[in-house]
Amino acid sequence: MPDEALLAVKERAADVLMQIPGVTGVGIGGRERNGSPTGELVLKVFVQHKRPLAELTSGETLPARFEGIGIDVSELGIGRLETAPPIEEATPGTVPGSPLTSDHDTDDERYRSLIGGSRVQSDMSGVGFGTLGCFLLHGTDPNKVYAITNYHVIVGGGQNRPPAVAGSTRVGQSKAASSPTKCCSHMIGTFVGGGRDSVRDAALIQLDAGMEYRTELIGIGVITGTHTITQQEAQTQRYAVRKRGARTRLTGGVVEAINTTHTTSDGFTRTNITVVKPNPNIAVPAGQSLYFSDAGDSGSVLVNDQGQAVTLHFAGNFVAAQKMNKGLELPIEQIIATFLAEGFAIRMATGTTTGVVFTVPGATTVALPQELVPALAGLPAGESVRVPVEAAWLPGVPLPTTHLLAGLEQQLDSTRAGRRLITLWLRHGSELIALLESHRRVALVWHRCGGPALMQMFFRMTADHTLAMPQTINGRPLSEALYRIADAFAPYASPGLRQDLAEARAALPDLGGMTYPQVLTAFRLE
């Protein structure tokens, strides 16, 4: 039977069979007997619980065939969206049936460069964590690079959540800590489109200019392209897929069914769901549950053995009788096609070699005093810096007056983040200067990241409120330059300085593009 004809039979079967109590889904896959594939292409009918025939009434009994196509019964409950809850709502103890310790036990590593399989969160109120799937490129505009995740990762998993605002809702790739001025420790981009509908649960995040990224998944490798799983591949019951999620990390599974009609916990009914069951795992003791996915993995991209992206993970269901959490996935090529129809000219960002770092171009610039421009551009790669540093202050620029410094200290002391910076200087100023004068590596990073000019720019901004901090330094976000400076000091610092640097770094908001009054406001909110 042609694929299109079998798909039409499946649709008619779903209309009929899902009226039977306990039936939760109808898809296309291969028959299994005693856990082994038979090679027969069948309709996969999912039920809440498999029961002996003797316990079923006539209205609960499934036919052996539908329009001549065999039926194979498997278990699947109602799929639940798999975002980790907000930390304040998460249970502190062990999740029943899970080897993980709490509902927000996700990979909180801050990955720079960005990479698929890491954790993301939006700045909307009350949302939890999900996973950054992979990256997509604009077909004609090289300044536009996107990350993809689930839409419910951006807005939250409830049915009555407020919508995300395209061009306004911000997204971060972060550690667990948050602050009032940014949802996560570090913002990476802005939501620009997507939603939940009959085909997808997906969101596009346009990356900020200067962000670095790799077209690969953590622990898996580069994405080589895209692929739609065929009926013949699903028929084998051995079609292997892998994903890297922020919650369960790297897991593998096999495709149980494609084109499955199923209604998930958010009330959406889709006809294109792929059901994946986890592979046996030698690291999991006999008798314990297997997890292909769990809360926090929403937004993961599944790839096949050729590295092709096949689906976007969005939900799962724990099947107690089989002691496994099955994954529910949406075809990536259908998702991309939906975005294309909406005017997003996107294509998958692919690669051939791991470790290749790309940078989002098109950084917005701000007007700077002309004599500061060369220093803010940084030193050319490979140029040496002599130690001790002889030009910590740019030549021809007057030193700040005592009156200016006193006023600056008073204003900073009125803010929480400002007090932290003052304390850092009072405690460790002499050590910071000594490190700058005695370690070539520290001096090199200080100059390449525009340290001297940034200091002088800040002093000028206190008197001229039309001036703003640059958004990028040498093509990288300003925040990245400041973090690199802090990271350069840390290996040589005393334990006290290292601790205070880490705390100051965590408290410092993103200052790119801010005027001095805006900096003070941000410092007060921290």
C-alpha positions as CSV (number, residue, x, y, z in Angstrom):
1,M,0.0,0.0,0.0
2,P,1.4,3.5,-0.9
3,D,2.5,5.6,2.0
4,E,-0.2,8.2,1.4
5,A,-2.9,5.5,1.3
6,L,-1.8,4.0,4.6
7,L,-1.7,7.4,6.2
8,A,-5.3,8.0,5.1
9,V,-6.2,4.6,6.7
10,K,-4.5,5.7,9.9
11,E,-6.6,8.9,10.0
12,R,-9.8,7.0,9.6
13,A,-8.7,4.4,12.2
14,A,-7.9,7.2,14.7
15,D,-11.4,8.7,14.2
16,V,-13.0,5.3,15.0
17,L,-10.7,3.7,17.5
18,M,-10.0,6.7,19.7
19,Q,-13.7,6.6,20.6
20,I,-13.0,3.4,22.5
21,P,-12.4,3.9,26.2
22,G,-8.7,3.7,27.1
23,V,-7.3,4.4,23.6
24,T,-4.9,7.3,23.7
25,G,-3.3,7.2,20.2
26,V,-3.1,5.7,16.8
27,G,0.0,5.7,14.6
28,I,2.0,3.7,12.1
29,G,4.8,1.4,13.0
30,G,6.0,-2.3,13.2
31,R,4.4,-5.2,15.0
32,E,6.2,-6.7,18.0
33,R,5.7,-10.1,19.6
34,N,7.2,-10.8,23.0
35,G,9.4,-7.7,22.6
36,S,10.8,-8.6,19.2
37,P,9.9,-7.0,15.8
38,T,8.1,-9.2,13.3
39,G,8.7,-6.9,10.3
40,E,5.0,-6.4,9.7
41,L,3.8,-2.8,9.0
42,V,0.8,-2.1,11.2
43,L,-1.4,0.4,12.9
44,K,0.1,1.0,16.3
45,V,-2.8,1.6,18.7
46,F,-1.8,3.0,22.1
47,V,-3.9,2.4,25.2
48,Q,-3.7,3.7,28.7
49,H,-3.3,0.2,30.2
50,K,-3.2,-3.2,28.4
51,R,-5.6,-5.6,29.9
52,P,-6.5,-9.3,29.3
53,L,-9.2,-9.8,26.7
54,A,-11.4,-11.5,29.3
55,E,-11.5,-8.3,31.3
56,L,-12.8,-6.2,28.4
57,T,-16.4,-5.4,27.5
58,S,-17.5,-5.6,23.9
59,G,-17.2,-1.8,23.7
60,E,-13.6,-1.9,24.9
61,T,-12.3,-4.6,22.5
62,L,-10.0,-3.6,19.7
63,P,-10.4,-5.3,16.3
64,A,-7.5,-7.4,15.0
65,R,-7.4,-5.4,11.8
66,F,-8.8,-2.1,10.4
67,E,-9.5,-1.9,6.7
68,G,-7.2,-4.9,6.2
69,I,-4.3,-3.4,8.1
70,G,-3.1,-5.3,11.2
71,I,-3.3,-3.7,14.6
72,D,-0.6,-3.9,17.3
73,V,-1.4,-2.6,20.8
74,S,1.1,-0.8,23.0
75,E,0.9,1.3,26.1
76,L,1.0,5.1,26.3
77,G,-0.8,7.5,28.7
78,I,-1.5,11.2,28.2
79,G,1.7,12.9,27.1
80,R,2.9,15.7,29.5
81,L,4.9,18.6,28.4
82,E,8.5,18.2,29.6
83,T,9.7,21.5,30.9
84,A,11.3,21.6,34.4
85,P,9.2,23.7,36.7
86,P,10.4,27.0,38.1
87,I,12.8,26.4,41.0
88,E,10.4,27.8,43.5
89,E,7.8,25.2,42.5
90,A,10.1,22.2,42.2
91,T,10.0,19.4,44.6
92,P,13.2,19.1,46.6
93,G,13.2,15.3,46.9
94,T,13.6,12.4,44.6
95,V,11.2,12.1,41.7
96,P,9.3,8.8,41.9
97,G,10.7,6.3,39.5
98,S,13.5,8.6,38.4
99,P,17.2,8.4,39.1
100,L,17.3,12.2,39.1
101,T,17.1,14.1,42.4
102,S,14.7,16.9,41.9
103,D,12.3,18.5,39.5
104,H,14.9,21.2,38.5
105,D,18.0,18.9,38.3
106,T,19.0,20.2,34.9
107,D,22.4,20.9,33.3
108,D,23.0,24.5,34.5
109,E,26.3,24.8,32.7
110,R,26.7,28.1,30.9
111,Y,28.0,27.1,27.4
112,R,30.0,29.6,25.4
113,S,30.1,29.0,22.6
114,L,26.4,28.1,22.5
115,I,25.7,24.4,21.6
116,G,22.6,22.3,21.2
117,G,21.4,20.3,24.2
118,S,22.0,23.0,26.8
119,R,19.5,24.6,29.1
120,V,17.3,27.7,28.2
121,Q,14.7,29.8,29.9
122,S,12.7,32.9,28.9
123,D,12.2,36.0,31.0
124,M,8.5,35.4,31.3
125,S,7.1,35.1,34.8
126,G,6.6,31.6,36.2
127,V,8.3,29.6,33.4
128,G,10.6,26.7,34.0
129,F,13.6,25.4,32.1
130,G,13.8,23.6,28.7
131,T,16.5,22.7,26.2
132,L,18.1,24.6,23.3
133,G,17.6,22.2,20.4
134,C,19.9,23.4,17.6
135,F,20.5,26.4,15.3
136,L,19.0,27.6,12.0
137,L,20.2,30.1,9.5
138,H,18.3,32.7,7.6
139,G,18.3,31.9,3.9
140,T,19.4,35.4,2.7
141,D,20.4,37.5,5.7
142,P,23.6,36.3,7.3
143,N,23.0,38.6,10.3
144,K,20.1,36.4,11.4
145,V,20.8,33.1,13.3
146,Y,18.2,31.3,15.3
147,A,18.0,28.7,18.0
148,I,15.0,26.5,18.3
149,T,13.2,25.1,21.3
150,N,9.5,24.5,22.2
151,Y,7.1,27.3,22.4
152,H,5.9,26.0,25.8
153,V,9.5,26.4,27.0
154,I,9.2,30.1,26.3
155,V,5.7,30.7,27.7
156,G,5.2,27.9,30.2
157,G,3.3,24.6,29.9
158,G,-0.2,25.7,31.1
159,Q,-3.2,26.0,28.8
160,N,-3.9,29.7,29.7
161,R,-0.5,31.1,29.7
162,P,0.0,34.7,28.3
163,P,1.6,34.6,24.8
164,A,5.3,35.5,24.2
165,V,5.9,38.8,22.5
166,A,7.8,38.6,19.3
167,G,10.8,40.9,19.3
168,S,10.5,41.5,23.1
169,T,10.5,38.3,25.1
170,R,14.1,37.5,26.0
171,V,15.7,34.2,26.4
172,G,18.8,33.1,28.3
173,Q,21.2,30.1,28.4
174,S,22.0,30.0,32.1
175,K,22.8,28.7,35.4
176,A,20.0,28.3,37.9
177,A,20.6,31.8,39.5
178,S,18.4,34.6,38.2
179,S,18.1,38.3,38.8
180,P,15.5,41.0,38.3
181,T,17.2,42.5,35.2
182,K,17.7,39.2,33.3
183,C,15.8,35.9,33.5
184,C,18.9,33.9,33.6
185,S,22.5,34.6,34.3
186,H,23.1,35.5,30.6
187,M,20.8,36.4,27.8
188,I,21.4,35.0,24.3
189,G,18.6,36.3,22.2
190,T,15.0,37.3,21.6
191,F,11.8,35.3,20.7
192,V,10.7,36.2,17.2
193,G,8.1,33.6,16.2
194,G,6.4,30.3,16.8
195,G,3.5,28.8,18.6
196,R,1.6,25.7,19.5
197,D,-0.7,24.3,16.8
198,S,-1.7,21.1,15.0
199,V,1.8,20.6,13.6
200,R,4.3,22.1,16.0
201,D,5.2,23.3,19.5
202,A,8.2,25.4,18.5
203,A,9.8,28.8,19.0
204,L,12.5,30.6,17.2
205,I,15.0,32.6,19.2
206,Q,17.0,35.1,17.2
207,L,20.5,35.1,18.6
208,D,22.1,38.4,19.7
209,A,24.8,39.9,17.5
210,G,28.2,38.7,18.6
211,M,27.0,35.4,20.0
212,E,29.2,32.4,19.2
213,Y,27.7,29.0,18.5
214,R,28.5,25.5,17.2
215,T,26.3,23.5,14.9
216,E,26.4,20.4,17.1
217,L,24.8,18.7,20.0
218,I,26.6,18.1,23.3
219,G,28.1,14.5,23.3
220,I,26.7,13.7,19.9
221,G,28.4,15.8,17.3
222,V,27.5,18.0,14.3
223,I,24.1,18.1,12.7
224,T,24.5,17.0,9.1
225,G,21.1,17.8,7.8
226,T,17.4,16.9,8.3
227,H,15.3,13.8,7.6
228,T,11.7,12.7,7.9
229,I,11.3,9.2,9.3
230,T,9.5,6.9,6.7
231,Q,6.9,4.2,7.3
232,Q,9.5,1.6,6.2
233,E,12.0,2.9,8.8
234,A,9.4,2.9,11.6
235,Q,8.3,-0.6,10.5
236,T,11.6,-2.1,11.6
237,Q,11.1,-1.1,15.2
238,R,14.9,-0.6,15.2
239,Y,15.2,2.9,13.9
240,A,17.7,4.5,16.3
241,V,17.6,8.1,17.5
242,R,19.6,10.0,20.1
243,K,19.0,13.3,21.9
244,R,20.8,15.5,24.4
245,G,18.5,17.1,26.8
246,A,19.3,19.5,29.7
247,R,17.5,17.1,32.1
248,T,18.4,13.5,31.2
249,R,21.5,14.5,29.2
250,L,22.5,11.9,26.4
251,T,19.9,9.2,25.8
252,G,19.1,6.9,22.9
253,G,16.0,5.1,21.8
254,V,14.1,3.5,18.9
255,V,11.1,4.8,17.0
256,E,7.9,2.9,18.0
257,A,5.5,4.8,15.8
258,I,5.2,7.8,13.5
259,N,2.2,10.0,12.4
260,T,0.6,9.2,15.7
261,T,-2.7,10.9,16.5
262,H,-2.6,11.8,20.2
263,T,-3.8,14.5,22.6
264,T,-1.3,15.8,25.1
265,S,-1.9,17.4,28.5
266,D,-2.1,20.9,27.1
267,G,-5.2,20.0,25.2
268,F,-3.6,20.0,21.7
269,T,-4.4,17.1,19.3
270,R,-1.8,16.4,16.7
271,T,-1.6,13.7,14.0
272,N,2.1,13.8,13.3
273,I,3.6,12.7,16.7
274,T,6.6,10.3,16.7
275,V,6.7,7.9,19.7
276,V,10.1,6.9,21.0
277,K,10.9,4.3,23.6
278,P,14.3,4.3,25.4
279,N,17.1,1.8,24.7
280,P,18.2,-0.6,27.4
281,N,20.9,1.1,29.4
282,I,23.7,-0.9,31.1
283,A,24.2,2.0,33.6
284,V,20.6,1.4,34.9
285,P,20.4,-1.5,37.4
286,A,18.0,-4.3,36.5
287,G,14.5,-3.6,37.5
288,Q,14.8,0.2,37.5
289,S,13.0,2.5,35.2
290,L,14.4,3.7,31.8
291,Y,14.1,7.3,30.8
292,F,14.4,8.6,27.2
293,S,13.4,12.0,28.5
294,D,12.0,13.8,31.5
295,A,11.0,17.3,32.6
296,G,13.6,19.8,31.3
297,D,14.3,18.0,28.0
298,S,11.6,19.9,26.1
299,G,13.1,21.5,23.0
300,S,15.8,18.7,22.5
301,V,16.5,17.7,18.9
302,L,16.6,14.1,18.0
303,V,19.1,12.9,15.4
304,N,19.6,9.6,13.6
305,D,22.8,7.6,13.1
306,Q,23.7,9.8,10.2
307,G,23.6,13.0,12.4
308,Q,20.4,14.2,10.6
309,A,17.9,16.1,12.8
310,V,14.6,14.2,12.6
311,T,12.3,15.5,15.4
312,L,11.9,18.1,18.1
313,H,11.1,16.7,21.5
314,F,8.2,18.2,23.4
315,A,6.5,15.7,25.7
316,G,6.7,12.3,27.3
317,N,4.8,9.7,29.3
318,F,5.8,7.2,31.9
319,V,4.5,3.7,31.2
320,A,4.5,2.0,34.6
321,A,4.0,-1.5,33.2
322,Q,7.1,-1.2,31.0
323,K,9.0,0.9,33.5
324,M,10.0,3.4,30.9
325,N,9.4,7.0,30.0
326,K,8.5,7.3,26.3
327,G,9.3,10.4,24.3
328,L,6.8,12.3,22.1
329,E,8.4,14.1,19.2
330,L,7.4,16.4,16.3
331,P,9.0,16.1,12.8
332,I,11.6,18.8,12.3
333,E,11.0,19.2,8.5
334,Q,7.3,19.8,9.1
335,I,8.2,22.4,11.7
336,I,10.6,24.2,9.4
337,A,8.0,24.1,6.6
338,T,5.5,25.8,8.9
339,F,8.0,28.6,9.7
340,L,8.8,29.0,6.0
341,A,5.0,29.4,5.3
342,E,5.0,32.2,7.9
343,G,7.8,34.1,6.1
344,F,10.8,32.8,8.1
345,A,13.4,31.9,5.5
346,I,15.2,29.4,7.6
347,R,17.3,26.3,7.0
348,M,19.2,24.0,9.3
349,A,22.7,25.0,10.4
350,T,24.8,22.0,9.6
351,G,28.5,21.1,10.0
352,T,31.0,18.5,9.1
353,T,33.6,18.9,11.9
354,T,33.1,19.3,15.6
355,G,34.6,22.3,17.4
356,V,34.0,24.9,14.7
357,V,32.8,28.1,16.2
358,F,30.6,30.6,14.3
359,T,29.8,34.2,15.3
360,V,26.5,36.0,14.7
361,P,27.5,39.1,12.7
362,G,25.6,42.4,12.6
363,A,26.4,43.9,16.0
364,T,24.7,47.3,16.6
365,T,27.3,50.0,17.3
366,V,27.1,53.2,19.3
367,A,29.0,56.5,18.8
368,L,32.3,56.6,20.7
369,P,34.8,59.3,21.3
370,Q,37.2,58.9,18.4
371,E,40.4,58.5,20.5
372,L,38.8,55.6,22.3
373,V,37.9,53.6,19.2
374,P,41.3,52.0,18.5
375,A,41.6,50.8,22.1
376,L,38.1,49.4,22.2
377,A,38.8,47.4,19.0
378,G,41.4,45.5,21.0
379,L,44.9,44.5,20.0
380,P,45.5,42.5,16.8
381,A,45.8,38.7,17.4
382,G,49.3,37.8,18.2
383,E,50.5,41.3,19.2
384,S,52.5,41.1,22.4
385,V,51.9,43.2,25.5
386,R,54.9,44.1,27.6
387,V,54.9,43.6,31.3
388,P,54.7,45.7,33.4
389,V,51.9,47.5,31.5
390,E,53.1,51.0,30.6
391,A,49.8,52.3,29.2
392,A,47.0,51.3,31.5
393,W,45.5,54.8,30.7
394,L,45.3,56.1,27.2
395,P,47.8,58.8,26.3
396,G,46.3,62.3,26.0
397,V,43.3,61.5,28.1
398,P,43.2,63.4,31.4
399,L,43.1,61.4,34.6
400,P,39.8,61.6,36.6
401,T,39.8,64.3,39.2
402,T,39.5,63.6,43.0
403,H,36.1,65.4,42.9
404,L,34.8,63.1,40.1
405,L,36.0,60.0,41.8
406,A,34.4,61.0,45.1
407,G,31.1,61.7,43.4
408,L,31.2,58.4,41.4
409,E,31.9,56.5,44.6
410,Q,28.9,58.1,46.3
411,Q,26.6,57.3,43.4
412,L,27.8,53.7,43.1
413,D,27.5,53.2,46.9
414,S,23.8,54.0,46.6
415,T,23.3,50.8,44.5
416,R,23.7,47.1,45.5
417,A,25.8,46.1,42.5
418,G,27.8,49.3,42.9
419,R,28.6,48.6,46.5
420,R,29.8,45.2,45.5
421,L,32.3,46.7,43.0
422,I,33.5,49.3,45.6
423,T,34.1,46.5,48.1
424,L,36.0,44.5,45.5
425,W,38.3,47.4,44.8
426,L,38.8,48.3,48.5
427,R,39.7,44.8,49.4
428,H,41.7,43.8,46.3
429,G,42.7,46.9,44.4
430,S,46.4,46.5,45.0
431,E,46.3,42.8,44.1
432,L,44.5,43.5,40.9
433,I,47.1,46.1,39.9
434,A,49.9,43.7,40.8
435,L,48.4,40.9,38.7
436,L,48.0,43.3,35.8
437,E,51.7,44.3,36.0
438,S,53.2,40.9,36.6
439,H,51.3,38.4,34.4
440,R,51.5,38.6,30.7
441,R,48.3,36.6,30.2
442,V,46.3,39.0,32.4
443,A,47.7,42.1,30.7
444,L,47.0,40.6,27.2
445,V,43.4,39.9,27.9
446,W,42.9,43.2,29.7
447,H,44.1,45.1,26.5
448,R,42.5,42.9,23.9
449,C,39.1,43.2,25.7
450,G,39.4,47.0,25.8
451,G,39.9,47.3,29.5
452,P,41.7,50.7,29.6
453,A,39.3,52.3,27.2
454,L,36.2,50.9,28.9
455,M,37.4,52.4,32.2
456,Q,37.8,55.8,30.6
457,M,34.6,55.5,28.7
458,F,32.8,54.9,32.0
459,F,34.3,58.0,33.6
460,R,33.3,60.1,30.6
461,M,29.8,58.8,30.8
462,T,29.4,60.2,34.3
463,A,29.7,63.7,32.9
464,D,28.1,63.2,29.5
465,H,24.8,61.3,29.8
466,T,24.5,61.0,26.0
467,L,27.4,58.6,25.8
468,A,26.7,54.8,26.1
469,M,28.8,51.7,26.6
470,P,29.6,49.8,23.4
471,Q,27.5,46.8,22.8
472,T,30.4,44.8,21.3
473,I,34.2,44.7,21.7
474,N,36.0,43.2,18.8
475,G,32.8,41.6,17.5
476,R,31.9,40.1,20.8
477,P,29.2,41.2,23.3
478,L,30.4,43.6,25.9
479,S,29.5,41.2,28.7
480,E,31.7,38.5,27.1
481,A,34.6,40.9,27.1
482,L,34.1,41.7,30.8
483,Y,33.8,38.0,31.7
484,R,37.0,37.2,29.8
485,I,38.8,39.9,31.9
486,A,37.5,38.4,35.1
487,D,38.4,34.9,34.0
488,A,41.9,36.0,33.1
489,F,42.5,37.3,36.7
490,A,40.9,34.3,38.4
491,P,43.7,31.6,38.0
492,Y,46.3,33.9,39.6
493,A,44.1,35.5,42.2
494,S,44.1,34.8,45.9
495,P,41.1,32.8,47.2
496,G,39.4,35.9,48.5
497,L,39.8,37.8,45.3
498,R,38.7,34.8,43.3
499,Q,35.5,34.6,45.4
500,D,34.8,38.3,45.1
501,L,35.3,38.3,41.4
502,A,32.9,35.5,41.0
503,E,30.2,37.3,43.1
504,A,30.8,40.6,41.2
505,R,30.6,38.8,37.9
506,A,27.2,37.2,38.9
507,A,25.8,40.5,40.0
508,L,26.9,42.6,37.0
509,P,24.1,43.2,34.6
510,D,24.6,43.4,30.8
511,L,25.8,47.0,30.3
512,G,26.0,47.0,26.5
513,G,24.4,50.1,25.1
514,M,23.6,51.7,28.4
515,T,24.1,55.3,29.4
516,Y,25.3,56.2,32.9
517,P,21.8,56.8,34.3
518,Q,20.7,53.5,32.9
519,V,23.7,51.8,34.5
520,L,22.8,53.2,37.9
521,T,19.2,52.0,37.5
522,A,20.4,48.5,36.5
523,F,22.8,48.4,39.5
524,R,19.9,49.3,41.8
525,L,17.8,46.4,40.5
526,E,20.5,43.8,41.0
